[in-house]
């Protein structure tokens, strides 16, 4: 993503099925300086998202489906909403990344194997 992350006025970025074929996605320092919304949906090969300190400094919303590992999310100081779409079994490891005091969550599932949604929000004042 070295070229995309240098676009100075990009506000929303959405990757859908087969639009990104790598196993790892890395956002470098000062990458995506104005990005507010990042959506990673249906990227079956994506295993890891790594956000270096100083990357996506304006990001307020992160949405993803079935990304196994995410590093650097706690460095996103303007992030207020995370939406995770995945199976209940797959989510157990991901949710631990957000177990810090200022996150509250709401989970919705009908059964163990069904896709569900986890919405997480930063509480005001944190």
N, C-alpha and C positions, 0 to 999 in steps of 0.2 A: 504494500500500500504506500510505498514511498512517494508516488506521484499524486495520488488522490489526497493524501493528508496535507499536502502543501496548498491546496485550494483555499484561499483566504476567506471567501465569502460563503462557503458551503455550510448550510444550516441543518439539513436533514439528509441522512444517508441510509438507504434501505438495500440490503442484500437479500435476494430471494433465491430459491432453488437453482443451483448450478451457476450462480453469478460469481461465486468465489469457490475455487476448487482446492485450496490448500487446507492442510490440517491445523495450521497455526496462523493466527492473525495477530500482528503486532502493531501497536500505535506508539510511535516514538515521541520523545520529548518535543513539545511544541507542535505535535501533529494535530491536525484539525482544529485550528485556533478558535473558530466560531461555531463549531458543530454543537447543536442543541439536542438533536434526536439521532440515536443510532439503533437500527433494527436489523437483527440477524435472524432471518426466518428461513427454515427449510434448507439449511446448509449442512447436508448429511455428513460431509467429510470433515467439518470444522470441529476440532477437539478442544482447542485452547485459544483463548483471547488474552493477550498480554498487553496491559496498558502501562506504559512507563510513566514515572512521575513527571507531571507537567503536560502530559498528553490530554487532549480533549478538555481543556480547562473550563469551557462553558457548557459542557454536557449536562442537561437536566433530565433527560429520559433515556433509559436503556431498555430495550426489548429484545429477547432472544428465545430461541427454541433449541433445546437439546445440545447446548454447549457444555461440555463436561467440566472444564476448568476455566476460571476467570481470575486473573491476577491484576492487582492495581486498582480495583474498584473503590477502595477506601480513600484513594488519592483524588477522586472526583468530587471536589468540594461543593459543586453546584448541583450535583445529582440529587433529585428529589423523588424520582419514581423509577422503579424497576418492575418490569413485567416479564415473568418467566412462563413460557408455554412448554410443558413437557409431561411425561408420564410421572406418576407419583413415585415410582421406584427410582427413576433417574434423578429426581429432584433432591433426594436426601443428602447427597454430597454437595450440591450446589448451594443449598440454603445455608449451610454452615459458613459460607463466605461472607454472609451478610449478618451474622450474629454479633452485631455491635450495638451498643445501647440506643442509638437513635433510629433504628428501623422498627417499624411495626408492619405486620403482614396480614394478608387475608388469603386463604387458600380455598379453592373450589374444585372438588372432585365428586364423581358419582361412584367410581369403583377404582380398585388398585391399578388396573391396566389401562384405564381410560386417560386420555389427555386431559390436563387440567390447567388452571391458571393460578399463579401466585402473584399477587400485587404487593409491592413493598413501598413504603413511603417514609421519607425522613420527617421526623417530628419537628414542628416549629421550634426555633431557638437552638437547634443543634447543627 
